[in-house]
């Protein structure tokens, strides 16, 4: 069965091979494919300008500041970030999933099933700042007070609710919730400000700086972050260092524990992998660290966010792999074998597409050799005792006339061969003429 199939295949190829137009059409198709592959390769190498949309949350938050710094640092690399300051983290995830937004810094704990979102990086955590009036010294003292949790759709409110619920405090029963934005808080007179203000931010936070300096707020310690983390997986133990926001009076007066919330950089799955690589390279650069005063530890990059790693992140993580590891060596060896196989196939294909080619020099040399053989036959006949010079002259003239007719179409390997053959014909004719006389 295999032999019959092979025979049939050879018959088909031979039939195609004899069809000049079909052969040329296939050659054109192969060349088109090769040019397309080469063009795509060159396109990937060529410098490109990419515009991406990104959200860093509240315009007065440190996440937004980090986004602005990234925008500045990426512009010379051909990546233009258009910032959309969306406060509602749920809306951010919806827009990321739909493709209306390309990138966003999103706090942990805002879940959902989003098939089109990819994890790019986990950066430094935001710390929960509980700003309180001097009279409030513990979580229990919050009862009966006004508590500002930021915008109702904001992530800070979600995090603060987890803290209050764990503490047994409930809105409308134990405290009165307010929802002023950071902009409103900074513009309000002191007496109208809430008793407790909850702000999630990298440290130091300039909003907290302002409220401590102008309105004498203090920072309240949250003593149970590790216990809360057992129940709510997206929070972690964190610290705010002593004197972070004031030296006289000290705020805080000692290192205090609080809630830390990881911040994830997320992207839509269709964002260019090379662009993500450049963003990560910039995010972890000394320039961004210096300008943002934020130390991003690259070892935290893959802390899970609940989404799959982006292709650009995998490429960024692989940049420090050994150049010639065993795995890389095997890949190179296989790739070299593949390249050699492809080149061999191309050479065979070129010969096949060109069709049967004859060596014109060899053929023409053979024809001249045949004329020389016929001339030698005439010379041998002339040497015989019963030779008839007249008949031999007739044969010689016919041979010469035939040669002169085909000479314009002959291209022997040596250009002097036709002249030498004609010279031999002339010598033989002179000898025959001498015999006639």
PENORRA-V984508 format. One record per backbone hydrogen bond with DSSP energy under -1.0 kcal/mol. CO is the residue of the C=O (numbers start at 1). NH is the residue of the N-H. If there is no record, write none. Layout:
# PENORRA-V984508
CO/NH + CO/NH
This chain:
# PENORRA-V984508
1/5 + 2/6 + 3/7 + 4/8 + 5/9 + 6/10 + 7/11 + 8/12 + 9/13 + 10/14 + 11/15 + 12/16 + 13/17 + 14/18 + 16/19 + 18/20 + 19/23 + 20/24 + 21/25 + 22/26 + 23/27 + 24/28 + 25/29 + 26/30 + 27/31 + 28/32 + 29/33 + 30/34 + 31/35 + 32/36 + 33/37 + 34/38 + 35/39 + 36/40 + 37/41 + 38/42 + 39/43 + 40/44 + 41/45 + 42/46 + 50/80 + 52/82 + 53/103 + 54/84 + 55/105 + 58/61 + 61/65 + 62/66 + 63/67 + 64/68 + 65/69 + 66/70 + 67/71 + 68/72 + 69/73 + 70/74 + 71/75 + 74/77 + 74/79 + 75/78 + 78/50 + 80/52 + 82/54 + 84/86 + 88/92 + 89/93 + 90/94 + 91/95 + 92/96 + 93/97 + 94/98 + 95/99 + 95/100 + 95/101 + 102/268 + 103/55 + 104/266 + 106/264 + 114/117 + 116/269 + 118/267 + 119/310 + 121/265 + 126/261 + 127/201 + 129/199 + 130/220 + 131/197 + 132/218 + 133/136 + 139/142 + 140/143 + 142/145 + 145/176 + 146/196 + 147/178 + 148/198 + 151/154 + 155/159 + 156/160 + 157/161 + 158/162 + 159/163 + 160/164 + 161/165 + 162/166 + 163/167 + 164/169 + 170/173 + 170/174 + 170/175 + 174/144 + 175/172 + 176/147 + 178/149 + 181/185 + 182/186 + 189/192 + 190/193 + 195/133 + 196/148 + 197/131 + 199/129 + 201/127 + 205/209 + 206/210 + 207/211 + 208/212 + 209/213 + 210/214 + 211/215 + 211/217 + 212/216 + 218/132 + 224/228 + 225/229 + 226/230 + 228/232 + 232/235 + 236/260 + 238/258 + 240/256 + 241/244 + 246/251 + 251/245 + 251/246 + 252/243 + 256/240 + 257/222 + 258/238 + 259/128 + 260/236 + 261/126 + 262/108 + 263/123 + 264/106 + 265/120 + 265/121 + 266/104 + 267/118 + 268/271 + 272/276 + 273/277 + 274/278 + 275/279 + 276/280 + 277/281 + 278/282 + 279/283 + 280/284 + 282/285 + 285/289 + 286/290 + 287/291 + 288/292 + 289/293 + 297/300 + 298/301 + 300/303 + 308/119 + 310/314 + 311/315 + 312/316 + 313/317 + 314/318 + 316/319 + 318/321 + 325/329 + 326/330 + 327/331 + 328/332 + 329/333 + 330/334 + 331/335 + 332/336 + 333/337 + 334/338 + 335/339 + 336/340 + 337/341 + 338/342 + 339/343 + 340/344 + 341/345 + 342/346 + 343/347 + 344/348 + 345/349 + 346/350 + 347/351 + 348/352 + 349/353 + 350/354 + 358/360 + 359/363 + 360/364 + 361/365 + 362/366 + 363/367 + 364/368 + 365/369 + 366/370 + 367/371 + 368/372 + 369/373 + 370/374 + 371/375 + 372/376 + 373/377 + 374/378 + 375/379 + 376/380 + 377/381 + 378/382 + 379/383 + 381/384 + 384/387 + 388/392 + 389/393 + 390/394 + 391/395 + 392/396 + 393/397 + 394/398 + 395/399 + 396/400 + 397/401 + 398/402 + 399/403 + 400/404 + 401/405 + 402/406 + 403/407 + 406/409 + 407/410 + 414/417 + 416/420 + 417/421 + 418/422 + 419/423 + 420/424 + 421/425 + 422/426 + 423/427 + 424/428 + 425/429 + 426/430 + 427/431 + 428/432 + 429/433 + 430/434 + 431/435 + 432/436 + 433/437
